[in-house]
Amino acid sequence: MEAGCDEAGRGCLAGPVFAAAVILPKDFKNETLNDSKKLNQKQREELRVIIEKEAIEYAVMSLDNIKIDEINILNASILAMHLSLDKLKSKFRFIIVDGNRFKPYKKINHQTIIEGDGKYMSIAAASVLAKTYRDDFMVQAHNDFPLYDWHNNKGYATLKHRKALIELGNTPLHRRSFILKELQMELF
């Protein structure tokens, strides 16, 4: 039994990074399931329901922007994956991870796979869960900070988001370790 892991929100200017770990049945198949970035919102939301219903087990965890600034985004992404693996009660024997960086988890063998979210169902499922949970968080956060357009950009560095940062400054959800060159030139 293997657990697939992926994260969402690594390249954002604001908000937490989310990670998921998913164990799927060996015979699980879904023609639509793919890397969450290749799916539209409706497809991701529909797949989330299927994954949550049909997975043997899944877990989603996050680390906030303060922790990201403290340990850096790569370490925060890996830690969030470890925390999601901690939540799994099933005895998995192998971990597959999207990307090329991961730190050993307990004494369980792992393999990193570049573009694994487009190759392996369990990683794709983790990708969808991490993305949808993070999107939900950012849509809620938009209610507190509507001028940053998070219900549309989810914290990524869109033009509207960058302009809001220049005009309004940081919010408590912004990552201080992600300084935009445009902002540096504008502010200094």
C-alpha positions, 0 to 999 in steps of 0.5 A: 500500500502506498501513499501519494503526496502533493502540496498546493500554494507553494508559489503564493504571496499569501496564505498557507501551504496545504499538503495532502496524503492519499491512499487509494484502492489498487483498482481505483480509476478515474478518467478525469483525475489529473494534476489539479493545475490541469483541471478546472474548478468544477472538475476539482470540486467533483473529484474531491467528493469522489476522492473523499468517498472512495479513498482508503484514507486521506489527510490534508494539513497546512502550515501558515505564512508565519511558519513558511517565513520561519523555515522557508517554503520548501521545508514548510511544504515537506513538513505539511506533507509529513503532517498529513502522513502522520494523520493516516492510520493505515499502514502504508509501506511506500510514499510517492511524492510529486516533485523532486524534493522530499525528506525521509519520513520515519523509516518508510521508503519514498520516491519523488516523481517530477510531474507525478501528479499527472502520472500517478492516481494517488498523487493526483488525488493529493494534488486535488485535495490540497488545491481545493482545501487551499482554495476554500481557505483563500476564498474565506480569507477574501472576505476579510481582505477583499481588495486583494482579490483572493477569491480569484487569484488564491494568493498568487502574484496576479497583477491585481494582487501585486497592485494591492500590495503596493497600494495597501501593503501586507496583510497578516496572511502575506508571506514576508519572505516573498518580496516582489521585485516590483514592490522593492523598486516601488517601495525603495 
